[in-house]
Amino acid sequence: MALSAETESHIYRALRTASGAAAHLVALGFTIFVAVLARPGSTSHPLSPQFSFLMTEALLVFSPESSLLRSLSRKGRARCHWVLQLLALLCALLGLGLVILHKEQLGKAHLATRHGQAGLLAVLWAGLQCSGGVGLLYPKLLPRWPLAKLKLYHATSGLVGYLLGSASLLLGMCSLWFTASVTGAVWYLAALCPVLTSLVIMNQVSNAYLYRKRIQP
């Protein structure tokens, strides 16, 4: 027996609400897990998951089902999004600086691993993404660009940056430090964390695109 359109809509919204709640919990739990796992003086830099957590929360701000700031206006959520993204960028820059300092002290080569290369690319992309967000906060700076297209480009670029950050996290889990500290089923559970949050964020961005396409004449 086929479900009615209204029933399908309720099921879909319930699934999106559940997946959004899971993304909140997983992003926070993973950040705490790595922060506890890291030891002072080790070669780890637990600011990477904090960068990912802040980016996750910044993107989920606009989710109609799982945003923690649904009571705010669209403009208020946009401001919170920008603040969270800026904090994420600051965490990433601080983490990058700590890694550079640590490698200098040990006399090790910079960007010698895929994790380091992906991390640097994610940080640079986040910087460009924050710069592009200024054009959405102050659209008068770009009068020749339609605001709807700017939002679409910004969302798409943000998704790419988020996936770069998630890829850097996954590559970091293959490092000698992480594989020596986390083994067996726990390692696979940890690796699932950025995968799950990435799937939720991709679903949100793609649905936002389809919604804008549907309402445009």
Disulfide bonds with the S-S distance in Angstrom:
none
